[in-house]
Amino acid sequence: MSNAKAAADDQSLQKEITKASAWDDFLALIKIGIIKSNLITTFTGMWLALHFAKLGFLNNLDTVFYTLMGTALIIGGAGTINNYIDRDIDQLMERTKARPTVTGKYNASKVLFVGISLVTVGTILLALTTFTAAVLGLIGVFAYSIVYTYSKRKLVSNTIIGSFSGAIPPLIGWAAVEPHLGTVAWTLFLIMFLWQPPHFYALAMRRSEEYRKAGVPMLPVVKGFKRTKISTNLWVLFLMPIPFFLTDLGMPLVILTAVLNIGWLALGLYGFKMKDDIKWAKSMFIYSLNYLTILFVSMVIVTLI
């Protein structure tokens, strides 16, 4: 009896492990990390639109649900389509070779079906808010899964091209409440657009040999680390005027944004003195993540004070 029970327990444990593994594979397929980070900016755009339109958050929970769920689904769908297309080069990179599209755990045709299905359902949910939000969602999907995915294989400017799709989520959030995109909405778009090159250049420096092996023409691979440092600092410099477009959110946020920008530029310039380029790139990458989180969360907090 005890042996039978032990065998049953082992079988149950194996099923749990298999189930967890399958779930992890699905999360990798839809790129859950990208979904989470983009939902922060989507929520901020939606929250600020509600704030400036003087609409209550609790009175619009249906809009909140449709917006966040719809955005999550279209981003997950775009990521899935990207995985479908990139499965040939993903197998050449350490960071991506464990993706289910590479290991064969997911059939390629099924992956494409899942991607299209997620985008379709997500678009329908966004359309339940406003037509503008749904259109912006589809533009973002096309820009990422098609334009960026294919430009990544040919153009050094692929990071800049990809920044366009990554800057759309806050516009979706805003448009779900107010189809008219005002100054603050476009400022959120601009922040996200300018933030992405220095963020991804830092990542590309750390993974330069992987990109080189896969034949992906990232800036550090084609132009070298010194040129990448120069470009990184230029993009951070472009963020400097941003605080002047956030005056509607109050002086504390303007000051915070300015401080974050100056801190990032100071760290960027320090990179020309550091001998360890990879260590500098890691510091820049971490700073960029904190920058985005602090800034967008603070935009919500200042409206509550």
Beta strands, then each sheet from edge to edge (+ up, - down):
end
